[in-house]
Amino acid sequence: MILWVDKNTFATTLLEDIFKKRNISFYTINSVENFSYLVEDLKPSLMVLDSQTALENLEKLKLQYDSSEALRNLPVIIIDDQGNLDFIHNKRGTLSRPFDPFKIPDIIKFY
């Protein structure tokens, strides 16, 4: 399962359709305000985190990251990494916008 964290609901709705057509489990949320329980419950294999979404509640993200072993062990790909998320030590790669949403499943499968 892919957990995608991005406030851009237009993009995540499109991505969700693309992933589901490929029979890849996909769950999206639009905030990092209170999501670590989802990592515990859903047990995703990868999280894609939009840096702008993360920066809106950076302190809450840091608190959740520090308190959740599952989150600290989850591989993360960061969209448009600006270097503000250096505390995330389990980063496996980055994506830059704009990207072709139809190519994303093939790109992230290498992570």
Secondary structure, DSSP 8 states (H G I E B T S, - for coil): -EEEE-S-HHHHHHHHHHHHHTT--EEEES-STT-HHHHHHH--SEEEEEHHHHHHTHHHHHHHHHH-HHHHHS-EEEET--STTTT-TTEEEEE-SS--TTTHHHHHTT-
